[in-house]
Amino acid sequence: MSTWPYRVAREQRAIKTLMVAVSVALLVAACYNDDASKYAPTEPAPPAATVVTGNGDITAKVDEYRALLGDPRNGGSVAGPAASGRREVNWDGVNGANLNSNTFPGDFFAATTKLGMLMTTPGSGLRVSDTDFSDINGAFGNDFNAFSPAKTFAAVGSTIVDVTFQVAGASTPAIVAGFGVVFSDVDNGTSAKLEAFDKAGKKLGTFYAPVRSDASGLSFVGIKFGSPLIARVRITSGTSALGAQAVDVTDGGTADLVIMDDFLFSEPVPQ
């Protein structure tokens, strides 16, 4: 009698057994991957920062933050890294072709005034104004005020400025422990902020400037970590870029238009 039907049956049973084995192996692998993901090492949370904020008469808060960063105030003639202290930018030394122009150089406070700060923007330029930008739009003179008269700062064609650091007077990439900004005319609690990143590009946190509280319209936010960690700060100032047709919410528009004044940061040290 022919054995062919029996061989077919055995082969079919073998195929079924193999298919079951493969299915079980795949299921085990899937379960293993699920379990492995549970035990994968997690990235530690960034360290906590000390945050100083203020609105209205912000003088005391800015002085508090200066004390947090430490004395002395190191000027452009002090080569870095200084043993202690801080750096400050108030724009008032900007003159000539660099004033009221959309071509303010982003390396001005590294190459010309040697404070160790570099700026870029995804917009079309940077601008320092001695008219609170009323030469762009007449309404801005009423909307904005300076903290340290009379010059203020904004990006052109964007609300974003990225700040990085060098050792003052050198080209060595640097990090800082703290960074703070004075804003003017913050009307929305999330429209003006600092985002800090370490040298690996990992975010250290997002920190918001408070809404204005009086006619001066000034707000301040400053952050300070226990050690130098910050390699880049992304500053967002408002919800829309300045422009001749831009209308602030205080004037009946829909945009929160914000400019900046003083920058304060701890002494840049090599990364």
C-alpha positions in Angstrom: 0.0 0.0 0.0 1.3 3.5 -0.9 2.7 5.6 2.0 2.1 8.8 0.2 -1.0 9.9 2.2 1.0 9.3 5.4 4.0 11.4 4.2 1.7 14.2 3.4 0.1 14.1 6.8 3.5 14.1 8.5 4.7 17.0 6.4 1.5 19.0 7.2 2.0 18.3 10.9 5.6 19.4 10.7 4.6 22.6 9.0 2.0 23.4 11.6 4.5 22.7 14.4 7.0 25.0 12.7 4.4 27.8 12.4 3.4 27.5 16.0 7.1 27.7 17.0 7.6 30.8 15.0 4.5 32.4 16.4 5.6 31.7 19.9 9.1 33.1 19.2 7.7 36.3 17.8 5.4 36.6 20.8 8.2 36.1 23.2 10.4 38.6 21.3 7.6 41.2 21.5 7.1 40.7 25.2 10.9 40.9 25.7 11.0 44.2 23.9 8.1 45.5 25.9 9.8 44.5 29.1 13.1 45.8 28.0 11.6 49.3 27.3 10.4 49.3 30.9 13.9 48.8 32.2 15.7 51.1 29.7 17.7 53.8 31.6 15.8 57.1 31.8 17.5 60.4 31.2 17.8 62.3 34.5 15.8 65.4 35.0 17.7 68.7 34.6 18.8 70.4 37.8 16.5 73.0 39.2 17.3 76.6 38.6 16.8 79.6 40.8 14.3 81.9 39.0 13.9 85.6 39.6 10.9 87.4 38.1 9.3 90.8 38.4 7.1 93.3 36.7 6.2 97.0 37.2 9.2 98.7 39.0 11.6 95.8 38.3 14.7 97.7 39.7 14.8 95.7 43.0 14.3 92.4 41.1 17.1 93.1 38.6 19.4 94.1 41.6 18.4 90.8 43.3 19.4 88.9 40.2 22.7 90.9 39.9 23.5 89.8 43.5 22.7 86.2 42.6 25.1 86.3 39.6 27.7 88.0 41.7 30.0 91.0 41.6 31.8 92.7 40.0 30.3 93.7 36.8 33.0 92.8 34.3 33.2 95.2 31.3 34.5 94.6 27.8 38.0 95.5 28.9 38.1 92.5 31.3 39.5 89.4 29.6 37.7 86.2 30.5 37.2 84.0 32.2 37.2 86.4 35.2 37.4 84.8 38.6 34.0 86.0 39.5 31.2 88.4 38.6 28.9 88.9 35.7 28.5 90.6 32.3 25.7 93.0 31.3 24.4 94.3 28.0 22.3 97.5 28.0 22.7 98.6 24.3 23.5 102.2 25.2 27.0 101.9 23.7 25.6 101.1 20.3 25.9 104.1 17.9 26.5 105.1 14.3 25.6 102.7 11.5 24.7 100.0 14.1 21.8 102.0 15.5 18.3 102.1 14.0 19.4 99.6 11.4 18.3 96.0 10.6 21.9 95.0 10.3 23.1 95.1 13.9 26.0 92.5 14.0 25.2 89.5 16.1 28.9 89.3 17.3 29.0 92.9 18.4 29.2 91.8 22.1 32.0 89.3 21.4 34.1 91.1 18.7 33.6 94.8 19.4 32.6 95.0 23.1 34.2 91.9 24.4 31.6 90.4 26.7 31.5 86.9 25.3 27.9 86.9 23.9 26.8 86.0 20.3 23.4 86.4 18.8 21.6 84.9 15.9 17.9 84.9 14.7 15.9 82.9 12.2 14.5 86.3 11.1 16.1 88.8 8.8 18.2 90.7 11.2 18.7 92.4 14.6 18.0 96.0 15.5 18.9 98.4 18.3 16.7 101.4 18.6 16.9 104.8 20.4 13.3 105.6 19.7 11.6 102.4 21.1 11.0 101.5 17.5 8.7 104.4 16.8 10.6 105.0 13.6 9.1 101.7 12.4 5.6 102.3 13.7 4.6 105.5 15.4 2.4 103.6 17.9 5.5 101.7 19.3 6.7 104.8 21.1 3.7 104.6 23.4 3.8 100.9 23.7 7.4 100.3 24.7 9.7 101.8 27.4 13.4 101.3 28.1 14.6 100.0 31.5 18.1 101.6 31.1 17.4 104.6 28.8 17.3 105.1 26.0 18.2 102.2 23.7 16.3 98.9 23.3 16.6 95.8 21.2 14.5 93.3 19.0 14.9 90.8 16.3 13.8 91.8 12.8 11.3 89.5 11.0 11.1 87.1 14.0 10.3 86.9 17.7 13.3 84.7 18.4 16.9 85.4 19.3 19.4 82.6 20.0 22.2 83.5 22.4 25.5 81.5 22.7 28.7 82.3 24.6 32.4 82.6 24.2 35.1 83.3 26.8 35.2 87.1 26.8 37.9 88.3 24.5 38.5 84.9 23.0 36.8 82.5 20.5 36.6 79.6 23.0 33.0 78.2 23.3 31.7 78.9 26.8 28.9 78.1 29.1 27.2 80.3 31.8 25.4 79.5 35.0 22.7 82.2 34.6 21.0 84.5 32.1 18.3 87.1 32.5 16.4 89.6 30.2 14.3 92.7 30.7 11.2 92.7 28.4 8.9 95.6 27.6 5.1 95.3 27.1 4.4 91.6 27.9 0.6 91.2 27.7 0.5 87.4 27.6 1.9 85.2 30.3 3.4 82.8 27.8 4.6 85.1 25.0 8.0 86.1 26.5 10.3 83.4 27.6 13.8 81.9 28.0 14.6 78.4 26.9 18.0 77.2 28.2 20.0 74.3 26.7 23.2 72.6 27.7 26.2 72.0 25.5 24.7 68.7 24.3 21.6 70.5 23.1 19.4 69.1 25.9 16.8 71.5 27.3 17.3 72.7 30.8 13.9 74.4 31.1 11.5 77.0 29.9 11.1 80.2 32.0 8.4 82.8 31.4 8.4 86.6 32.0 5.4 87.9 33.9 2.8 90.1 32.3 3.3 93.8 32.7 1.6 95.4 35.7 1.9 99.2 35.3 2.4 102.0 32.8 6.1 101.3 32.6 5.3 98.0 31.0 8.5 96.3 32.1 8.9 92.6 33.0 12.0 90.6 34.0 13.0 86.9 34.2 16.4 85.6 35.2 17.6 82.1 35.8 20.6 80.7 37.7 21.9 77.2 38.0 24.2 76.0 40.7 27.1 75.6 38.2 27.7 76.7 34.6 25.5 74.6 32.4 23.9 76.9 29.8 25.4 76.8 26.3 22.5 78.4 24.5 19.5 80.5 25.4 16.5 80.9 23.0 14.7 84.2 23.8 11.1 84.5 22.5 9.8 88.1 22.7 6.1 88.2 21.9 3.8 86.4 19.4 4.6 88.4 16.3 7.5 90.3 14.9 7.6 94.1 14.8 6.6 95.8 11.6 4.9 98.9 10.2 1.6 97.1 10.0 1.9 95.2 13.3 -0.7 96.2 15.9 -0.3 95.3 19.6 -3.2 94.0 21.7 -3.1 97.2 23.7 -3.9 99.1 20.5 -6.7 96.8 19.4 -4.7 94.2 17.5 -4.3 90.5 18.1 -0.5 90.3 18.5 1.5 90.6 21.7 4.4 92.7 20.5 7.4 92.7 22.9 10.9 94.2 22.8 13.9 93.7 25.1 16.3 95.8 27.1 19.1 94.7 29.4 20.7 91.3 29.2 22.5 90.0 32.3 24.6 86.8 32.5 27.2 85.1 34.6 30.8 85.1 33.6 31.3 82.8 30.5 33.7 79.9 31.2 35.1 77.3 28.8 32.8 74.4 28.0 
